[in-house]
Amino acid sequence: MQENSLVRAKAQKPIIIEVAGEPLGVVVPNADGYRFLAVKLPAFAIDGQHFASIEQAHSAVSRAVRESGEQAA
């Protein structure tokens, strides 16, 4: 039997962060802003970090990718 008064929490949809057209992770909204979850190796350096905005997260991912490329060279 299904409960009619059950209130479901509104799902927080992740927002994809791309650099140069390549998806590197997602940000998930939370009470303090956004939490970054990496899905590609160059972005794992900042996996789990919190950001106040999507733009700050994107900048951090871009820096991580750039630094990763510099270390590989």
Phi, psi and omega in degrees: 000134182266137180278122181287333184271005180294124178254122180266141177292142178292127182291135176267111183278134177291151179247126184286136175251121180243147172230124182055038177080000181254122177292126183246347180174187179225155169248139180244124179298141173216184186298329183263004183135249184219140176253131181268134176236114183284146174235353179230147186309313183300338183264355183295342179298335181243014179304131177088353181288153178255144180226150180285334182215164177294323180298319178295320178296316180298317178298318179295320178295315179301316178297316180299319180294316181297314180295323177297318179293324179292323180290329181285338183279000000 
